[in-house]
């Protein structure tokens, strides 16, 4: 117990507390001025908004991917299963460079998309794509073991009671997966909010348009405006904490309705 | 509803799970499929339910081809060994599930569903647990919820796959009697699978004994116990003494020494003599058809179990004798089978 607390304090709590202490260098007015400046607000909006959207997409697509990986036997399944981990393992800068060259105007995907009038690289859309890329393994890997453990007999039971395929999915399978889906969503979201390396290459980093909050923090640091940087960091910390708390609550609620054995 | 299986064959890879099975189940009957694991009993049940499909053969419900319809349309109540309850639903919602998924046109009103579910929970004596979740219940309670859920759709037949297999001995016994009386009340054609002979003999009207994908014998409990049709049935149901014997021209010999019993209609050749433990009578030395010495005696319940080393061969057999017959280690005894069967092989 003591060891756990000490370790947790050293690794997590003290740096976080330092952040708050640092931000007290600022008066409340100054703090408010920094966080409500147009550039800061836009950066936060880009970070949280796109991270949320990307987590939503990952929730849906991740569920489909995990379903295929667990329920179907197809050639190359193991390979696909391994590929899911690539965003985990790839250094984020490498991922950023790869995505950028892929979606650049002359890239393999960028060129056909440009012909359709869609520009991905160096726009907010690029940030969105990068966030989806780095977030998907979180959904897949949290849901996968739960889906594997899901007893096929409960589907047979539902079918014998007259339920159709769609009713089985929506009334039996998805509710059983809900806690895992929420966890995967929260992890993908948290990762996307904090993502830096892969995003800055593809983002274009235009202030107020495609500038993410972590980048703004780095910019402020390089300008030696440490107080500004910590003020933004504190806001990110608090918002992220509140969102994770909300998801946790939701998860607790779904689990208490179906407590685990 | 009557159920009929005709020439049902099912293989999994190279394993023959069902080998040309024919079976008729009468309307309102309570039938047990009994056999060791791998005998094909669960496969047969799942094919009747529509959860598996045979490679060839027919399944008829009231003379109509059931294979044209999937599990949804067969209107079969199925109870799984491990309950297969929906964990995220209360007991009430579990039971209501079959009523709620009906197409809107034939779905009952909410009030009707509520009263139907309460009625079923009363029937399985769990009305006080309606708001609990499955993992807050004991195994026996869960299985009763599963049964109530299956009954909610007013099934035409009820199929139970090792329904009490995961429960402890005391609960099994209670639920067995309860199932029998429930069946008397509902009178719906029911088949249950079990590997527990006591369960089959105690609960079912008729018992189907299966082995290696074939039906060995179908009959009333007394019949399969008293008149086993094959060596397998004799060995599987009840405890038997088995001795390798030689039959030639109506005479029976053990290790070359003739036994004082008739071969009846057994064919000549190497055979096996089956005697129930309590059908081997113990008499004074020199009497009867076998001789031996008592090597061990244990007493429990209404009988005492004696181990006797046979003089005719290097085998020890176990005999159930009445408690009032005095036996002690070292006694020389004569043995006479009161009832016995001889099967080739």
Contacts between the chains, C-beta under 8 A, distances in Angstrom:
chain1	res1	chain2	res2	distance
A	151	B	82	7.2
A	151	B	84	6.3
A	153	B	80	5.1
A	153	B	82	6.6
A	153	B	84	4.0
A	154	B	84	4.9
A	154	B	85	7.6
A	154	B	86	6.2
A	156	B	51	5.3
A	156	B	71	7.2
A	156	B	78	7.3
A	156	B	80	7.6
A	156	B	84	7.1
A	157	B	78	6.8
A	157	B	80	6.3
A	157	B	84	4.1
A	157	B	85	7.9
A	157	B	86	7.9
A	157	B	146	7.9
A	157	B	149	7.7
A	158	B	86	7.6
A	158	B	97	7.0
A	158	B	101	7.6
A	159	B	51	7.8
A	159	B	70	7.7
A	159	B	71	4.8
A	159	B	72	5.7
A	160	B	49	6.4
A	160	B	50	7.7
A	160	B	51	7.3
A	160	B	71	5.2
A	160	B	72	7.7
A	160	B	74	7.9
A	160	B	76	6.0
A	160	B	77	7.3
A	160	B	78	4.3
A	160	B	150	7.5
A	161	B	97	5.5
A	161	B	98	3.6
A	161	B	101	6.6
A	161	B	149	6.9
A	161	B	150	7.5
A	161	B	152	7.5
A	161	B	153	5.8
A	162	B	72	5.5
A	162	B	75	8.0
A	162	B	98	5.7
A	162	B	101	5.5
A	162	B	102	6.2
A	162	B	153	6.0
A	163	B	72	7.3
A	163	B	97	7.4
A	163	B	98	8.0
A	163	B	101	4.2
A	164	B	72	6.9
A	164	B	101	7.4
A	167	B	101	5.0
A	171	B	97	7.6
A	171	B	101	7.1
A	172	B	86	5.9
A	175	B	86	8.0
A	175	B	88	4.5
A	175	B	89	8.0
A	176	B	86	7.7
A	176	B	87	6.4
A	176	B	88	5.8
A	178	B	88	7.6
A	254	B	88	7.8
A	257	B	88	6.1
A	257	B	133	7.3
A	258	B	87	4.8
A	258	B	88	3.8
A	258	B	89	7.9
A	258	B	133	6.1
A	258	B	135	7.9
A	259	B	133	6.6
A	259	B	135	6.1
A	259	B	136	7.8
A	260	B	135	7.4
A	261	B	135	4.9
